[in-house]
Amino acid sequence: MSSHKSYFLRTEHARMAELERQVESACCEFQVRAAEAAAAQAEGQRAAERATAAEQGLKASKVRQEETEAGLPASQANTEAALQEALVALEPKRAALESAQKALEAEWRARSEADQEVLMLRGQVMGMEGASARLRKQVARQAEDLSTLEASRVGAYLFCFLVVLIFPSACF
């Protein structure tokens, strides 16, 4: 039974480790996408700085800035969608982790109950051992009493036999 519990715990721990690995992978992916979004925002900012610094390319820079700024809401929307997808993907993993936690808690409760039952049974065994020792002492005393009783009965039979031998007319 203990090996079954140990196997169950090992499999649950393996499942939890796999879920944690998946969560870390999703977090890394989220960080990469956030970095890409930050890079896109940084690029837009650099483009705006270059446009203000260079008077000759002001018109071209404005066009580029407008294009970049027009792409930012789309990039932001894409980032938000990616984040939402990551959250949706993480939800079953969170539910699985909660389920695994509940299973571990149930396992702990079962183990605690089993430990309590073992303690109760040990107490009963100790009580039985005490009762057994008392019974053995009582049997030994009764055996001594029986031995004494048998010895006195043998003595009584010998006495009657001697009386019959010595005084045969007295008995009939």
SEFI-201788 format. One line per field, with one value per residue: chain; x, y, z of N, C-alpha, C, CB in turn. Coordinates in Angstrom, 2 decimals. Atoms other than C-alpha are relative to their C-alpha. Last residue first. Glycine has a CB too. Example, Ala and Ser with C-alpha at 12.3 -4.5 7.8 and 13.67 -1.06 7.14 Angstrom:
2
chain	(A;A)
n_u	(-0.82;0.89)
n_v	(-1.19;-1.19)
n_w	(-0.06;0.00)
ca_u	(13.67;12.30)
ca_v	(-1.06;-4.50)
ca_w	(7.14;7.80)
c_u	(-0.77;0.90)
c_v	(1.09;1.20)
c_w	(0.73;0.00)
cb_u	(0.41;-0.99)
cb_v	(0.46;0.03)
cb_w	(-1.42;1.25)
***
This chain:
172
chain	(A;A;A;A;A;A;A;A;A;A;A;A;A;A;A;A;A;A;A;A;A;A;A;A;A;A;A;A;A;A;A;A;A;A;A;A;A;A;A;A;A;A;A;A;A;A;A;A;A;A;A;A;A;A;A;A;A;A;A;A;A;A;A;A;A;A;A;A;A;A;A;A;A;A;A;A;A;A;A;A;A;A;A;A;A;A;A;A;A;A;A;A;A;A;A;A;A;A;A;A;A;A;A;A;A;A;A;A;A;A;A;A;A;A;A;A;A;A;A;A;A;A;A;A;A;A;A;A;A;A;A;A;A;A;A;A;A;A;A;A;A;A;A;A;A;A;A;A;A;A;A;A;A;A;A;A;A;A;A;A;A;A;A;A;A;A;A;A;A;A;A;A)
n_u	(1.19;0.52;0.55;1.38;0.93;1.28;-0.24;-0.93;0.65;1.04;-0.66;-0.51;1.14;0.49;-0.95;0.18;1.25;-0.23;-0.81;0.91;0.80;-0.86;-0.26;1.25;0.19;-1.05;0.41;1.11;-0.56;-0.75;0.97;0.51;-1.09;-0.10;1.16;-0.24;-1.05;0.59;0.81;-0.93;-0.60;1.02;0.15;-1.20;0.14;1.00;-0.65;-0.96;0.77;0.53;-1.13;-0.24;1.07;-0.21;-1.14;0.49;0.83;-0.90;-0.65;0.99;0.20;-1.19;0.07;1.05;-0.50;-1.01;0.76;0.63;-1.04;-0.33;1.10;-0.11;-1.11;0.46;0.93;-0.80;-0.67;1.02;0.29;-1.16;0.09;1.16;-0.43;-0.79;0.94;0.83;-0.88;-0.17;1.27;0.10;-0.95;0.57;1.11;-0.58;-0.59;1.13;0.55;-0.95;0.12;1.27;-0.01;-0.26;1.17;1.07;-0.35;0.13;1.43;0.55;-0.42;0.73;1.40;0.09;-0.13;1.19;1.18;0.86;0.10;0.95;-0.43;-1.41;-0.16;0.78;-0.76;-1.17;0.49;0.40;-1.23;-0.56;0.86;-0.28;-1.28;0.25;0.77;-0.92;-0.82;0.86;0.22;-1.24;-0.02;0.96;-0.53;-1.08;0.61;0.59;-1.11;-0.51;0.97;-0.11;-1.23;0.28;0.85;-0.82;-0.85;0.84;0.28;-1.24;-0.17;0.99;-0.45;-1.13;0.54;0.64;-1.02;-0.67;0.94;0.09;-1.26;0.05;0.99;-0.65;-0.91;0.82)
n_v	(0.68;-0.63;-1.31;0.16;0.42;0.30;0.21;1.08;1.24;0.31;0.51;1.34;0.93;0.17;0.86;1.37;0.52;0.30;1.22;1.10;0.32;0.61;1.38;0.77;0.21;0.93;1.33;0.45;0.33;1.25;1.09;0.20;0.60;1.41;0.68;0.10;1.00;1.34;0.29;0.25;1.32;0.97;-0.06;0.63;1.46;0.44;-0.10;1.11;1.22;-0.06;0.26;1.44;0.63;-0.28;0.82;1.37;0.04;-0.07;1.32;0.93;-0.35;0.47;1.47;0.35;-0.30;1.01;1.21;-0.22;0.13;1.43;0.64;-0.41;0.76;1.38;0.00;-0.16;1.29;0.92;-0.43;0.42;1.45;0.33;0.28;1.24;1.10;0.17;0.61;1.42;0.66;0.12;1.04;1.28;0.28;0.35;1.34;0.93;0.09;0.78;1.39;0.56;0.23;1.42;0.75;-0.22;0.73;1.44;0.29;-0.03;1.23;1.11;-0.08;0.51;1.47;0.52;-0.16;1.18;0.28;-0.92;-0.26;-0.38;-1.35;-0.95;-0.31;-0.81;-1.35;-0.63;-0.42;-1.15;-1.16;-0.37;-0.71;-1.33;-0.73;-0.36;-1.09;-1.18;-0.41;-0.63;-1.31;-0.86;-0.25;-0.97;-1.29;-0.44;-0.40;-1.28;-1.03;-0.18;-0.75;-1.38;-0.61;-0.23;-1.14;-1.19;-0.25;-0.49;-1.39;-0.83;-0.07;-0.92;-1.34;-0.39;-0.23;-1.26;-1.08;-0.07;-0.57;-1.43;-0.58;-0.15;-1.12;-1.18)
n_w	(0.54;1.20;-0.31;-0.50;1.03;-0.67;-1.43;-0.21;0.44;-0.99;-1.20;0.33;0.04;-1.36;-0.70;0.51;-0.56;-1.41;-0.01;0.35;-1.19;-1.01;0.42;-0.16;-1.44;-0.41;0.48;-0.85;-1.31;0.17;0.03;-1.37;-0.79;0.38;-0.59;-1.44;-0.19;0.16;-1.19;-1.11;0.21;-0.38;-1.45;-0.56;0.13;-0.97;-1.32;-0.10;-0.23;-1.36;-0.88;0.01;-0.74;-1.42;-0.43;-0.13;-1.20;-1.15;-0.11;-0.53;-1.41;-0.72;-0.06;-0.96;-1.36;-0.32;-0.31;-1.30;-1.02;-0.10;-0.73;-1.40;-0.58;-0.14;-1.13;-1.22;-0.25;-0.51;-1.37;-0.79;-0.29;-0.86;-1.36;0.00;0.26;-1.20;-1.02;0.35;-0.30;-1.45;-0.40;0.40;-0.91;-1.29;0.13;0.08;-1.33;-0.79;0.48;-0.50;-1.44;-0.30;0.47;-0.94;-1.23;0.27;0.11;-1.35;-0.70;0.63;-0.41;-1.37;0.06;0.64;-0.82;0.25;1.43;0.65;1.38;0.07;-0.55;0.80;1.23;-0.36;-0.30;1.27;0.72;-0.70;0.30;1.40;0.00;-0.54;1.01;1.09;-0.51;-0.03;1.39;0.44;-0.64;0.73;1.34;-0.14;-0.29;1.27;0.88;-0.51;0.38;1.44;0.24;-0.43;1.01;1.18;-0.30;0.06;1.41;0.60;-0.44;0.70;1.39;0.03;-0.18;1.26;1.03;-0.28;0.28;1.45;0.46;-0.31;0.90;1.30;-0.06;0.00)
ca_u	(-17.00;-14.27;-13.50;-13.08;-10.05;-8.21;-4.58;-5.05;-8.18;-6.59;-3.49;-5.60;-7.55;-4.31;-2.84;-5.95;-5.80;-2.13;-2.89;-5.68;-3.27;-0.74;-3.47;-4.63;-1.08;-0.48;-3.82;-2.91;0.47;-1.23;-3.76;-0.92;0.80;-2.51;-3.00;0.53;-0.05;-3.38;-1.68;0.98;-1.69;-3.61;-0.44;0.28;-3.33;-3.02;0.23;-1.48;-4.42;-2.08;-0.24;-3.59;-4.44;-1.05;-1.47;-4.94;-3.55;-0.81;-3.40;-5.48;-2.41;-1.54;-5.08;-4.98;-1.61;-2.89;-5.98;-3.69;-1.58;-4.69;-5.83;-2.42;-2.56;-5.98;-4.72;-1.75;-4.07;-6.27;-3.19;-2.14;-5.62;-5.45;-1.93;-3.03;-5.76;-3.24;-0.79;-3.57;-4.44;-0.79;-0.56;-3.74;-2.36;0.89;-0.95;-3.10;0.04;1.67;-1.44;-1.52;2.21;2.02;0.36;3.02;5.71;4.06;3.56;7.19;8.34;6.29;7.56;11.12;10.77;9.47;12.08;15.00;16.76;15.99;17.59;17.34;13.51;13.14;15.98;14.24;10.91;12.62;14.37;11.01;9.42;12.35;12.00;8.32;9.19;11.92;9.48;7.05;9.80;10.83;7.22;7.10;10.29;9.03;5.76;7.67;9.79;6.65;5.09;8.23;8.27;4.62;5.43;8.34;6.10;3.53;6.21;7.46;3.87;3.30;6.56;5.55;2.16;3.83;6.21;3.38;1.28;4.27;4.90;1.22;1.33;4.58;2.89;0.00)
ca_v	(-53.57;-50.95;-51.86;-55.59;-54.99;-52.94;-52.84;-53.36;-51.28;-48.52;-48.64;-48.28;-45.40;-43.62;-44.25;-42.81;-39.73;-39.16;-39.43;-36.87;-34.54;-34.72;-34.10;-31.01;-29.64;-30.16;-28.55;-25.53;-25.22;-25.44;-22.84;-20.51;-21.01;-20.41;-17.15;-16.00;-16.81;-14.94;-11.85;-11.97;-12.33;-9.36;-7.26;-8.41;-7.66;-4.12;-3.62;-4.95;-2.58;0.37;-0.65;-0.85;2.71;3.96;2.19;3.74;7.20;6.64;5.48;8.60;10.79;8.98;9.46;13.17;13.57;11.78;14.01;17.04;15.65;15.14;18.69;20.01;17.96;19.41;22.92;22.26;20.92;24.01;26.21;24.20;24.50;28.32;28.76;28.42;31.02;33.36;32.77;33.42;36.68;37.69;36.92;38.93;41.82;41.64;41.54;44.50;46.36;45.54;46.73;49.84;50.34;49.88;53.26;54.83;53.23;54.39;57.87;57.95;56.82;59.52;62.09;60.93;61.35;64.88;65.81;64.35;67.72;68.79;65.74;65.68;65.72;62.80;60.87;61.14;59.92;56.96;56.14;56.19;53.91;51.53;51.53;50.64;47.76;46.64;46.77;44.68;42.20;42.12;41.45;38.65;37.14;37.55;35.80;32.93;32.64;32.64;29.94;27.82;28.35;27.25;24.17;23.29;23.76;21.45;18.84;19.13;18.84;15.73;14.20;15.06;13.45;10.35;10.13;10.66;7.91;5.55;6.34;5.75;2.41;1.57;2.31;0.00)
ca_w	(54.65;55.31;58.89;58.15;55.91;58.52;57.43;53.73;53.51;55.59;53.39;50.25;51.78;52.70;49.28;47.63;49.89;49.05;45.35;45.87;47.73;44.88;42.31;44.18;44.48;40.76;40.00;42.16;40.41;37.00;38.14;39.13;35.75;33.94;35.87;35.03;31.34;31.45;32.88;30.16;27.47;28.88;28.72;25.16;24.20;25.56;23.61;20.48;21.02;21.40;18.24;16.46;17.51;16.37;13.03;12.63;13.33;10.75;8.22;8.89;8.41;5.17;3.91;4.81;3.09;-0.02;-0.06;0.17;-2.66;-4.79;-4.03;-5.08;-8.27;-9.05;-8.38;-10.66;-13.35;-13.05;-13.41;-16.46;-17.91;-17.40;-18.82;-22.43;-21.91;-20.32;-23.17;-25.70;-23.91;-23.95;-27.65;-28.29;-26.26;-28.20;-31.52;-30.45;-29.38;-32.68;-34.50;-32.34;-33.00;-36.78;-37.36;-35.18;-37.31;-40.53;-39.13;-38.03;-41.46;-43.12;-40.64;-41.20;-44.93;-44.44;-41.91;-43.84;-44.20;-40.63;-39.05;-35.27;-35.07;-37.47;-35.86;-32.46;-33.92;-35.58;-32.35;-30.53;-33.10;-32.83;-29.05;-29.39;-31.71;-29.34;-26.43;-28.46;-29.30;-25.64;-24.66;-27.22;-25.84;-22.28;-23.15;-24.75;-21.63;-19.48;-21.66;-21.31;-17.56;-17.37;-19.45;-17.18;-14.14;-15.69;-16.33;-12.74;-11.46;-13.54;-12.26;-8.69;-9.25;-10.73;-7.78;-5.28;-6.88;-6.90;-3.23;-2.43;-4.27;-2.48;0.83;0.00)
c_u	(-1.07;-1.28;-0.66;-0.64;-1.43;-1.02;-1.28;0.18;0.93;-0.67;-1.02;0.67;0.49;-1.15;-0.45;0.93;-0.24;-1.25;0.25;0.76;-0.97;-0.81;0.87;0.21;-1.24;-0.14;1.02;-0.44;-1.09;0.63;0.70;-0.98;-0.46;1.09;0.04;-1.14;0.30;1.05;-0.62;-0.77;0.96;0.55;-1.01;-0.07;1.22;-0.16;-0.97;0.68;0.94;-0.78;-0.44;1.19;0.22;-1.06;0.27;1.12;-0.50;-0.77;0.95;0.62;-1.00;-0.13;1.19;-0.09;-1.04;0.53;0.95;-0.81;-0.58;1.07;0.26;-1.10;0.18;1.08;-0.50;-0.89;0.85;0.62;-1.03;-0.20;1.17;-0.14;-1.15;0.45;0.73;-0.98;-0.79;0.85;0.08;-1.29;-0.05;0.91;-0.65;-1.09;0.59;0.51;-1.17;-0.52;0.92;-0.21;-1.33;-0.04;0.16;-1.27;-1.12;0.26;-0.23;-1.49;-0.59;0.33;-0.81;-1.43;-0.14;0.03;-1.23;-1.28;-0.93;-0.18;-1.04;0.42;1.44;0.17;-0.74;0.82;1.17;-0.49;-0.35;1.28;0.54;-0.82;0.36;1.28;-0.29;-0.72;0.98;0.78;-0.86;-0.14;1.26;-0.03;-0.92;0.60;1.08;-0.63;-0.53;1.14;0.47;-0.94;0.18;1.23;-0.30;-0.81;0.91;0.82;-0.84;-0.22;1.26;0.17;-0.96;0.52;1.13;-0.57;-0.64;1.06;0.68;-0.91;-0.03;1.26;-0.09;-0.96;0.69;0.87)
c_v	(-0.05;-0.66;0.64;1.36;-0.11;-0.44;-0.43;-0.31;-1.17;-1.30;-0.39;-0.64;-1.41;-1.00;-0.25;-0.98;-1.42;-0.59;-0.41;-1.32;-1.13;-0.37;-0.73;-1.46;-0.85;-0.32;-1.04;-1.40;-0.53;-0.42;-1.35;-1.16;-0.26;-0.69;-1.49;-0.77;-0.19;-1.09;-1.39;-0.33;-0.35;-1.42;-1.02;0.00;-0.71;-1.51;-0.43;0.03;-1.20;-1.26;0.01;-0.37;-1.51;-0.67;0.22;-0.93;-1.42;-0.08;-0.02;-1.39;-0.95;0.29;-0.56;-1.51;-0.36;0.21;-1.14;-1.21;0.20;-0.23;-1.49;-0.64;0.35;-0.87;-1.42;0.00;0.07;-1.36;-0.93;0.40;-0.49;-1.50;-0.44;-0.37;-1.33;-1.15;-0.22;-0.71;-1.49;-0.71;-0.21;-1.15;-1.34;-0.35;-0.47;-1.44;-0.98;-0.17;-0.91;-1.45;-0.52;-0.31;-1.49;-0.73;0.14;-0.82;-1.49;-0.34;-0.07;-1.29;-1.15;0.04;-0.61;-1.53;-0.63;0.06;-1.18;-0.35;0.87;0.40;0.48;1.42;1.04;0.38;0.92;1.43;0.70;0.50;1.26;1.21;0.47;0.82;1.42;0.80;0.47;1.21;1.26;0.48;0.76;1.40;0.94;0.35;1.08;1.39;0.54;0.51;1.37;1.10;0.27;0.87;1.46;0.69;0.34;1.26;1.25;0.33;0.59;1.46;0.88;0.15;1.03;1.41;0.46;0.30;1.34;1.16;0.15;0.67;1.51;0.59;0.22;1.24)
c_w	(0.95;-0.46;-1.22;0.25;0.51;-1.04;0.70;1.48;0.24;-0.36;1.07;1.20;-0.30;0.05;1.43;0.71;-0.48;0.65;1.44;0.00;-0.30;1.24;1.03;-0.38;0.25;1.49;0.44;-0.39;0.94;1.32;-0.18;0.05;1.43;0.81;-0.32;0.68;1.49;0.20;-0.09;1.28;1.13;-0.14;0.49;1.53;0.59;-0.03;1.10;1.36;0.17;0.34;1.46;0.88;0.08;0.86;1.48;0.48;0.24;1.31;1.19;0.17;0.65;1.50;0.78;0.15;1.05;1.42;0.39;0.41;1.40;1.06;0.18;0.84;1.47;0.64;0.26;1.24;1.26;0.31;0.63;1.46;0.86;0.24;0.91;1.41;0.03;-0.16;1.28;1.04;-0.32;0.41;1.51;0.42;-0.34;1.01;1.34;-0.11;0.03;1.43;0.79;-0.45;0.54;1.50;0.31;-0.41;1.02;1.27;-0.27;-0.02;1.42;0.72;-0.59;0.49;1.39;-0.05;-0.62;0.78;-0.26;-1.48;-0.70;-1.41;-0.13;0.52;-0.83;-1.23;0.35;0.25;-1.31;-0.69;0.64;-0.40;-1.41;0.00;0.49;-1.07;-1.09;0.48;-0.06;-1.45;-0.43;0.61;-0.77;-1.36;0.09;0.17;-1.32;-0.88;0.47;-0.48;-1.49;-0.25;0.35;-1.08;-1.19;0.29;-0.16;-1.48;-0.62;0.36;-0.81;-1.43;-0.04;0.12;-1.29;-1.06;0.22;-0.39;-1.52;-0.52;0.24;-1.01;-1.34;0.00)
cb_u	(0.30;1.04;1.08;-0.02;0.43;-0.52;0.56;1.34;-0.42;-1.05;0.98;0.99;-1.05;-0.44;1.41;0.26;-1.19;0.43;1.34;-0.65;-0.78;1.16;0.67;-1.13;-0.13;1.39;-0.15;-1.19;0.66;1.09;-1.03;-0.69;1.24;0.28;-1.31;0.14;1.28;-0.64;-1.11;0.93;0.73;-1.26;-0.43;1.28;-0.17;-1.33;0.49;1.06;-0.97;-0.88;1.11;0.24;-1.36;0.01;1.27;-0.57;-1.18;0.82;0.77;-1.22;-0.49;1.28;-0.04;-1.35;0.38;1.15;-0.86;-0.90;1.13;0.47;-1.35;-0.06;1.30;-0.41;-1.19;0.82;0.87;-1.15;-0.52;1.31;-0.05;-1.28;0.67;1.23;-0.71;-0.76;1.23;0.63;-1.16;0.05;1.43;-0.24;-1.05;0.87;1.09;-0.91;-0.45;1.39;0.32;-1.18;0.38;1.35;-0.22;-0.28;1.34;0.98;-0.64;0.22;1.56;0.36;-0.61;0.89;1.36;-0.15;-0.24;0.74;1.38;0.49;0.22;0.87;-0.42;-1.49;0.22;0.88;-1.02;-1.12;0.90;0.29;-1.43;-0.30;1.12;-0.58;-1.32;0.63;0.77;-1.23;-0.67;1.19;-0.05;-1.41;0.19;1.08;-0.81;-1.05;0.96;0.48;-1.40;-0.31;1.21;-0.39;-1.31;0.58;0.85;-1.18;-0.72;1.13;0.07;-1.43;0.09;1.12;-0.78;-1.12;0.83;0.65;-1.25;-0.53;1.19;-0.15;-1.39;0.54;1.04;-0.94)
cb_v	(-1.36;-0.04;0.91;-0.83;-1.30;1.25;1.28;0.34;0.07;1.14;1.03;0.09;0.44;1.34;0.63;-0.05;0.91;1.26;0.21;0.25;1.25;0.95;-0.02;0.60;1.35;0.57;-0.01;0.98;1.23;0.17;0.22;1.28;0.91;-0.15;0.62;1.41;0.41;-0.13;1.06;1.22;-0.05;0.18;1.39;0.74;-0.39;0.68;1.44;0.08;-0.25;1.23;1.03;-0.49;0.32;1.51;0.34;-0.51;0.98;1.30;-0.34;-0.08;1.46;0.67;-0.60;0.57;1.50;0.04;-0.43;1.25;1.01;-0.55;0.22;1.53;0.25;-0.58;0.94;1.31;-0.40;-0.15;1.45;0.63;-0.79;0.52;1.22;0.14;0.18;1.29;0.90;-0.13;0.65;1.38;0.37;-0.04;1.12;1.15;0.00;0.35;1.39;0.66;-0.09;0.86;1.28;-0.41;0.21;1.48;0.51;-0.43;0.85;1.38;-0.08;-0.11;1.34;0.81;-0.41;0.57;1.46;-1.28;-0.27;1.45;-1.33;-1.15;0.04;-0.38;-1.29;-0.76;-0.03;-0.83;-1.23;-0.37;-0.25;-1.18;-0.90;-0.09;-0.73;-1.27;-0.44;-0.25;-1.14;-0.98;-0.13;-0.61;-1.33;-0.54;-0.06;-1.02;-1.18;-0.16;-0.32;-1.32;-0.75;0.04;-0.79;-1.33;-0.27;-0.11;-1.21;-1.05;0.08;-0.46;-1.41;-0.50;0.09;-0.99;-1.27;-0.04;-0.13;-1.33;-0.88;0.23;-0.66;-1.35;-0.21;0.00)
cb_w	(-0.44;-1.11;0.53;1.31;-0.58;0.79;0.65;-0.63;-1.49;0.08;0.55;-1.17;-1.06;0.56;-0.01;-1.53;-0.38;0.75;-0.76;-1.38;0.48;0.38;-1.39;-0.86;0.74;-0.30;-1.54;-0.11;0.62;-1.09;-1.13;0.52;0.00;-1.52;-0.51;0.62;-0.76;-1.39;0.16;0.22;-1.35;-0.87;0.43;-0.48;-1.49;-0.27;0.25;-1.13;-1.16;0.17;-0.23;-1.44;-0.64;0.24;-0.83;-1.35;-0.11;-0.04;-1.30;-0.93;0.14;-0.57;-1.43;-0.45;0.12;-1.01;-1.21;-0.04;-0.26;-1.37;-0.73;0.12;-0.78;-1.37;-0.27;-0.07;-1.21;-1.02;0.02;-0.55;-1.31;-0.62;0.59;-0.91;-1.36;0.31;0.27;-1.39;-0.79;0.65;-0.44;-1.53;-0.06;0.54;-1.08;-1.21;0.49;0.01;-1.51;-0.46;0.72;-0.55;-1.53;0.15;0.59;-1.13;-1.12;0.64;0.08;-1.50;-0.43;0.93;-0.62;-1.41;0.26;0.34;-0.59;0.13;-0.79;0.50;1.48;0.00;-0.83;1.00;1.16;-0.69;-0.28;1.45;0.48;-0.96;0.56;1.44;-0.32;-0.61;1.27;0.90;-0.81;0.13;1.55;0.04;-0.78;0.94;1.32;-0.50;-0.25;1.47;0.58;-0.73;0.57;1.51;-0.16;-0.53;1.26;0.99;-0.64;0.15;1.55;0.33;-0.63;0.93;1.33;-0.38;-0.24;1.39;0.88;-0.59;0.43;1.52;0.20;-0.49;1.11;1.19)
***
